[in-house]
């Protein structure tokens, strides 16, 4: 079973969510940590214990290579498995977004419009497996894929071919890319939630994908979204 699904089962019984905060400036980091410490259902990890977090919240202006590298460094050392990353930033280019997916990104929020309350809701929703990406971000990636002839966004290898995904998997991925959770996807496709989770689990296991956002990125690079 993929790490993403195992992590959901492990964290379902926890009463508090272990959260680590990384911001590109210390004032923002302290303010956000103080905000989240006021909630009993969230346990903010102390500096140096980021690897014990279920969710890593990253707040930045410009998403630089250093920001992406920090995500990867924490994710690679995660002690919980399947760490989810929520990124709040001014913008992000396509290449860095794909790299962030590979490190465990599940949600991206625009810093100019996101409130702390909305960030908290997104952090909690990410624990349940919800993927949230602005439509403009998805559209940009799709447009890049459709116009690219070669390079990083071009399909590569047998598992990147469009026929690596079944029609039902593509339907599920399209709805996940729109931000729907598994319950909502099941309702829209007229399946049970168990069936949707089974589709996702089988797809991630077959293609070696780490989480749902990684699956979305893989599908975009394969040209099926």
N, C-alpha and C positions, 0 to 999 in steps of 0.2 A: 504494500500500500504506500502511495507517495507520502512524503514527509508532511505535505500540506494537510492531508486528510488525517494523518495520525495526530498532528498538532491540534486540530479541531477537537478530536475526541479527548485528548489530555486536558485541554483548557476548559472544556465544557463544565467540569465539576468545580473549577476554581471560583472563589467568590470575589477575588480581586484580580485585576489585570496588571501584570508587571510591565511598566513602561519606562523606556529610556529616551531622553531628550538630547538631541544634538542640534545646536544652532551655530551659525557662523559668527555670531558675536555673543559675548558673555552676558550682556545686559538682557538680551532677548531670552537666552537660555535660562537665566535665573527667574525672570518674570513668568515664563511658561511653566517651569517646574513648580513655582509657588502656586500658580493657578491650579495645576493638577493635584497638588498635595492636599487641596481642600476637599477632595472627593474620596469617600471611603472605599469605593469600588476600584480605585486605581492606586497602585503602589509605585511611586517614582523611584527608579534605581539610582543609587549614588554613583558619582563619577568613578570609573574603573570597574563598575559592575554591569556595564551595558550588555555584556554577553548573557546575562540572566534574564533579559527582557523578552517578553512575548512580542511586543511591538516596539519598533524604533521610530520615533517621530523626529524627522529632520526638517529644520526650518532654515531657509536660505533666501538670499536675494537672487543673485545669479548662481545657477547650478554649474559649478566649475568641476574640473577633473578631480580636484581635491575632495569635493563633496561626495562625488561618486565613489572615489577610492575609500573614503571613510565608511560609506555604506557597506562596501565589500569587505572591509577589514572586520567590522563588527559581525556581519552575517557569517563570515567564514569561521568565526570563533564562538558562535552562538552555542549555548549549552542546552537550549530548550528544543532546538530543531524546528524548522519551518518558521523562523522569525519573519514577521511581516513588517514592511517599511511603509510609513506614511510620509509623503514629501509635500511640504508647503513651500512654494517658491514663486518668484515673479514669472518665470518662464523656464522652459527646458527644450533643448533641441532634440531632434529625432534620435541621433546617435547616442546621446547621453541617456535618453529615455530607455532605449533598448538595453544599454548597460545596466541601468537601474532595475529593469525587469529581471535581469539575470541574477541580481543580488537579492531579490525578494520584494521589490516594490509592488504594492497592491493598490495604493491610492495616491492620486496627485491632486492637490488643491491649489488654486491661484491665491497667492498671498494678498493680492490687492482687494479681494472680496471675501476671503474666509474670516469668520469670527472664531474666537476661542471656543465658544459653545459648539460651533459646527465642527471644529477640529476634534473636540472631545467625542462628539457623536460618531465621527468617521473613525477615530481610533477604536472605539468600542465595536463598531460595525465590522471593522477589519478582523477582529478576533473571531467573528462568526463566519468569516470567509467572504465578506462582501468586497467587491472590486469596484472602485469609483475612479473614473478618468473623464475629464472634460471632453465633450464631443469634438471640440476643435482639435484636441490632441490626437484622438483616434483618427479624425478626418485627415490630419496632416500626415500621419503615418501611412494611411491607406493611399493617399495621393502620391506619396513618395514611392511606395511599392509599385503602384500602377505605372509610374513614369520611369522607374529605374530600369536600365538595361543590364547593368552589371553592378558589382560592389556588394557592400554589406547587406543591403536590403534585397538583393536578388536571391532566389531560391538556390540552395546548395545541398547536394546529397539526396539520397532516396527518401529520407524521412521528411524533407522539406517540400516535396512535391504536393500540389493541391490534393491529389487523390490519397494522401496520407490521412486525410480527415474524411469521415463519413458525413453524409448530408445532415444527419441528426446532430453530430458533433459541431458542425458549422452553425446550425441554428442556435445551439446552446451558447457557443462562443460569441455570436453576434449579440445576444441578449446580455451576456456577462460584460461585454465591452461597453454596453449602454448603461452599466451600473446596476443591473438587477441582481438580486441574490437568488439562491437556489429555489426558495419557495415561490418567488415571483416568476422565475423562469419556468418552473413546473406548471404554474397556472396558465401562463401564456401559451405553452406548448401542449397543454392538456395531458401531462404526464404526472406521475407521483414524484414527490421530492426525492424519494429513494432512487428512482430511475435516473433522475438528473444527476444525483451524486455518483451513481454507478457509471454513467457515461463519462463524467469528468475524471473519476478515478482511473478507469480503464484507459482513457486517452492519455493522461499524464504518465501512467506507468508505461504504456507502449512507446511513447515518444521521449521519455526521460525528462519530463518537465517538472519543475519544482513547485509551482503553484499556479493559480488560475490566471494571474496577470502574465506570467511567463508563457502560458498557453496562448493567451491573446496575442502577445508579441510574436510568438512562433507562427501563428496563423496569419498575421499581417505580413511577416517576412515571406511566408509561403504563397501569398497572393490570394488567399481564400476569403479575406475580409476586405 
